[in-house]
Every structure is written in structure tokens, then in C-alpha cells.
Amino acid sequence: MKGPSGRIKIDVRRFWKCPTCGTVIKLDGDVAQKMCKCQKDGVWMKIVEEPTQKRVMASIQTLKDKEIKAIVVTTDDVVPTDNSGKQAENSGEES
């Protein structure tokens, strides 16, 4: 079961705006049409689309131009310690 933070991350509600009076409301994603009561006959509200960011494919040359750094850690780099966090007494000795 998701807590309140999970609900905020996957917010599927949409903004609706009345073209006549400018009222903006947020409704669930399953609402397909909404009528504003600002006039006697009513006015159909319109969905306000948020601008989406377009994904741009990076070229191979762009990736080659960027400096890529990596850190490689092997088991030889790990120093054994005892439970107190100090190095074990025989860590440097080989048996």
C-alpha cells in the first residue's frame, strides 16, 4: 500500500480552464468533459496542457566529446576491520 508520497508522485489529475470566466480547476484523469456554470447555458471547459520536454537523441560524437569518469573498486582495495571500525591487526600480513 502506498503512502501519501506515492500518490503525489503519480498525479494523473488534469487542469481544466473556462474560456469565458477563466476559472481553473483540477479534476481526476477519468473526466472527459466539464461544463462551467458561469453562463446560463453553460460553457465547455478546455484542458490546459502542460508543455512537455522533448527528448533529444545524443549523437555518438557528443558522447565522445564528454569526459566520462569511472571509479573501479576491487576486493584488493578493501581493508578488513573489526567491529569497532579499526583495522584488523593482521590485515597487512599474508599467511
Legacy VTK file of the C-alpha trace (Angstrom):
# vtk DataFile Version 3.0
C-alpha trace
ASCII
DATASET POLYDATA
POINTS 95 float
0.000 0.000 0.000
1.388 3.383 -0.979
1.548 6.241 1.448
0.758 9.877 0.706
4.091 10.478 -1.048
3.339 7.748 -3.608
0.083 9.415 -4.518
1.819 12.739 -5.201
4.411 11.145 -7.491
1.808 9.638 -9.800
-0.643 12.527 -10.008
-2.879 11.919 -13.043
-5.241 14.820 -12.473
-5.675 17.421 -15.230
-6.249 21.171 -15.218
-9.443 22.474 -16.817
-9.967 26.158 -17.705
-13.134 28.003 -18.676
-12.524 30.130 -21.802
-15.181 32.650 -20.682
-14.538 33.360 -16.997
-11.004 31.914 -16.689
-11.803 29.584 -13.778
-9.185 26.835 -13.427
-9.937 23.556 -11.630
-8.085 20.279 -11.236
-10.055 17.079 -11.808
-9.304 13.364 -11.922
-7.901 11.841 -15.106
-11.104 9.943 -15.866
-13.081 13.175 -16.511
-13.536 13.590 -20.280
-15.555 16.827 -20.327
-16.551 19.511 -17.847
-19.096 22.306 -18.078
-18.650 25.655 -16.289
-21.814 27.262 -14.906
-20.597 30.855 -15.381
-23.268 31.484 -18.034
-26.930 30.462 -18.187
-26.417 27.831 -20.911
-23.045 26.710 -19.566
-19.639 26.753 -21.252
-17.480 23.731 -22.005
-14.149 23.931 -20.225
-10.897 23.124 -22.030
-7.941 21.052 -20.840
-4.854 23.093 -20.055
-1.917 21.095 -21.410
1.376 21.497 -19.623
4.298 21.786 -22.021
6.254 18.558 -22.255
10.002 18.379 -22.690
11.104 16.716 -25.890
13.747 14.031 -25.643
16.760 14.603 -27.827
18.896 11.741 -29.034
22.563 12.326 -28.305
24.897 11.636 -31.177
27.964 9.429 -30.827
30.223 12.465 -31.320
28.501 14.294 -28.447
29.109 11.319 -26.180
32.755 11.082 -27.279
33.301 14.791 -26.554
32.108 14.446 -22.968
34.635 13.290 -20.418
33.478 10.085 -18.792
34.931 9.147 -15.424
34.550 5.872 -13.597
35.820 4.527 -10.297
36.647 0.849 -10.179
36.859 -0.787 -6.745
38.177 -4.318 -6.435
38.286 -6.651 -3.453
42.052 -5.957 -3.195
41.244 -2.344 -2.224
39.073 -3.359 0.746
40.795 -3.349 4.150
39.293 -5.734 6.715
38.205 -4.156 10.018
36.985 -5.435 13.342
33.568 -4.459 14.789
34.893 -1.193 16.268
35.859 0.155 12.841
39.613 -0.174 13.410
41.824 -2.104 11.029
42.359 -5.694 11.991
45.818 -6.389 13.402
46.806 -8.895 10.730
45.329 -7.015 7.756
48.716 -6.238 6.208
50.202 -9.683 6.792
49.843 -12.596 4.452
49.511 -16.120 5.808
LINES 1 96
95 0 1 2 3 4 5 6 7 8 9 10 11 12 13 14 15 16 17 18 19 20 21 22 23 24 25 26 27 28 29 30 31 32 33 34 35 36 37 38 39 40 41 42 43 44 45 46 47 48 49 50 51 52 53 54 55 56 57 58 59 60 61 62 63 64 65 66 67 68 69 70 71 72 73 74 75 76 77 78 79 80 81 82 83 84 85 86 87 88 89 90 91 92 93 94
